[in-house]
Amino acid sequence: MSFIIWGRNMLEEAVKSGRTLEKVYLQYGHYFEPRFLNWLKEKGIKFQWTKKQQLERLAKTKKHQGIVAILSPIEYISCEELFKSTIEKESFFVVLDRVTEPQNLGAIARTVESFGGVGILLPEKNSAPINEIALKASSGALFHLMVSRVPSLNESLITFKKLGGSIYAVETGGKDIRNTNFQKPLGLILGSEGKGIEKSLLKLSNEIVSIPTVGKTPSLNVSVAAGIAIWSMFT
């Protein structure tokens, strides 16, 4: 499970030990030395400013010193490792573009693992944290998958295509998914319900596929869409 730590010393020791930080919160209005903030940036640690009350809820104490961090319950791997395994196994992985709800991430992970997928590729920014909610929704599947976070989905997927992989994007206005012949190894891109998939990723895709619906609701929940799309690969 993920762990919550607080205070500057605890944060620095966690970084020294090599633990992966899921997220770091700093308190609005609290003074931090420029040297400390520069250290966070040099280490590539992403932080978010938030209110004191939020830190107290997370840490369950008022002695947090203006710093609360969430340690990741899993170890991330490089995208190169993810791609290598996908190609060797003639399998697939899922790419989540701006999917920010842990519940959705976990549910998608469960489907990926159930159908023999290798893992998940996530962007460093605008992505759901892998926390207790995500782990519970995945029914533990996240412990069995390869998960990679990258600065640029676009650049990473260009590398995957150069290695011989195919990219499919699930988006409205594409080819009927029922008529799609998926070629593995592949990466399957899914986007947020509100914003969809970035145009640059759509252009990079070998094929854009759509799930036909007849109801009045505008779109499917992303985890439901993932389940239908992954199932379609095997039918």
Disulfide bonds with the S-S distance in Angstrom:
none
